[in-house]
Amino acid sequence: MVTKRLGGRERRHLRTRKKIRGEATRPRLVVFRSNKHIYAQLVDDIAGKTLVGVQGSSKVVADHVKDDKGKFAESRAIGEEIARKAGEQGIEKVVFDRAGYQYHGRIKALADAARKAGLKF
């Protein structure tokens, strides 16, 4: 039973987590969006491990977004970076977990950039 203290996004995330599961061959691409940054990681739920993680405050993303400042540019850079790191580990297919967020704005920008860079979901 979900407690009343959880907000709407957390409840939606738990409801989604019941249905989708990441595996080593097809991990779960989960995103977290704060007011300032956005984070993405590939998770193998069976082993309980994070395979790859990228955060908006990292130097790699900052170098990628030098000219184009802003949250959308950061989201696109993170999508490209997570796809590149996944490719290095031989991961092509993922299950996208938007973590209760609406598929809109920065979440959509990250997903589109990851698809364009080669991830399939």
C-alpha positions as CSV (number, residue, x, y, z in Angstrom):
1,M,0.0,0.0,0.0
2,V,1.3,3.4,-1.0
3,T,1.3,5.9,1.9
4,K,-0.4,9.3,1.6
5,R,3.0,11.1,2.1
6,L,4.2,10.1,-1.4
7,G,3.5,12.7,-4.0
8,G,1.9,12.1,-7.4
9,R,5.1,11.6,-9.3
10,E,6.4,9.0,-6.8
11,R,3.1,7.1,-6.9
12,R,3.1,7.1,-10.7
13,H,6.8,5.9,-10.7
14,L,6.0,3.0,-8.4
15,R,3.0,2.0,-10.5
16,T,5.2,2.0,-13.6
17,R,8.0,0.1,-11.8
18,K,5.6,-2.8,-11.1
19,K,5.2,-3.3,-14.9
20,I,8.7,-2.7,-16.3
21,R,11.9,-4.5,-15.5
22,G,15.4,-3.9,-16.7
23,E,17.7,-6.9,-17.5
24,A,21.3,-7.1,-18.4
25,T,20.5,-7.5,-22.1
26,R,17.8,-4.8,-22.0
27,P,18.4,-2.5,-19.0
28,R,16.0,0.2,-17.8
29,L,16.8,3.8,-18.8
30,V,15.5,5.8,-15.8
31,V,15.6,9.6,-15.7
32,F,15.5,12.0,-12.7
33,R,14.8,15.6,-13.2
34,S,15.6,18.2,-10.7
35,N,15.0,22.0,-11.0
36,K,18.6,22.5,-12.0
37,H,19.9,19.3,-13.6
38,I,18.7,16.0,-15.2
39,Y,20.2,12.6,-14.6
40,A,20.0,9.3,-16.5
41,Q,21.1,5.8,-15.7
42,L,20.9,2.3,-17.1
43,V,19.8,-0.2,-14.4
44,D,19.8,-4.0,-14.3
45,D,17.0,-4.7,-11.9
46,I,17.6,-8.4,-11.7
47,A,21.2,-7.9,-10.5
48,G,20.3,-4.7,-8.7
49,K,23.1,-2.7,-10.3
50,T,23.5,0.5,-12.2
51,L,25.4,-0.2,-15.4
52,V,25.9,3.4,-16.7
53,G,25.1,6.7,-15.2
54,V,25.3,10.3,-16.5
55,Q,24.5,13.5,-14.7
56,G,24.0,17.0,-15.9
57,S,26.6,18.5,-13.6
58,S,29.5,16.4,-15.1
59,K,32.4,17.9,-17.0
60,V,31.7,15.8,-20.1
61,V,28.2,17.2,-20.4
62,A,29.5,20.7,-19.6
63,D,32.0,20.5,-22.4
64,H,29.3,19.2,-24.8
65,V,27.0,22.1,-24.0
66,K,29.6,25.0,-24.1
67,D,27.9,27.1,-26.7
68,D,24.3,26.3,-26.2
69,K,23.4,27.0,-22.5
70,G,20.2,25.8,-21.0
71,K,18.3,22.9,-19.7
72,F,17.2,21.5,-23.0
73,A,20.8,21.5,-24.3
74,E,21.8,19.7,-21.2
75,S,19.1,17.1,-21.7
76,R,20.1,16.5,-25.3
77,A,23.7,16.1,-24.2
78,I,22.9,13.6,-21.5
79,G,20.8,11.6,-24.0
80,E,23.7,11.4,-26.4
81,E,26.2,10.6,-23.7
82,I,24.1,7.8,-22.2
83,A,23.7,6.3,-25.6
84,R,27.5,6.5,-26.3
85,K,28.3,4.9,-22.9
86,A,25.7,2.2,-23.5
87,G,27.2,1.5,-26.9
88,E,30.6,1.0,-25.3
89,Q,29.2,-1.7,-23.1
90,G,27.4,-3.4,-26.0
91,I,23.9,-2.3,-25.0
92,E,21.6,-1.4,-27.9
93,K,18.1,-1.8,-26.5
94,V,16.7,-0.3,-23.3
95,V,13.3,0.0,-21.6
96,F,12.5,3.7,-21.0
97,D,11.4,4.6,-17.5
98,R,10.3,8.3,-17.3
99,A,9.9,7.9,-13.5
100,G,6.4,9.4,-13.3
101,Y,7.3,12.5,-15.3
102,Q,5.2,13.6,-18.3
103,Y,6.8,12.6,-21.6
104,H,7.3,16.3,-22.5
105,G,10.0,18.9,-22.4
106,R,13.4,17.9,-21.1
107,I,12.4,14.2,-20.7
108,K,11.3,14.1,-24.4
109,A,14.5,15.9,-25.4
110,L,16.7,13.4,-23.6
111,A,14.8,10.4,-25.1
112,D,14.9,11.8,-28.6
113,A,18.6,12.5,-28.4
114,A,19.3,9.0,-27.1
115,R,17.3,7.5,-29.9
116,K,19.1,9.6,-32.5
117,A,22.5,8.5,-31.0
118,G,21.5,4.8,-31.5
119,L,19.6,3.5,-28.5
120,K,16.4,1.6,-29.3
121,F,13.4,1.8,-27.1
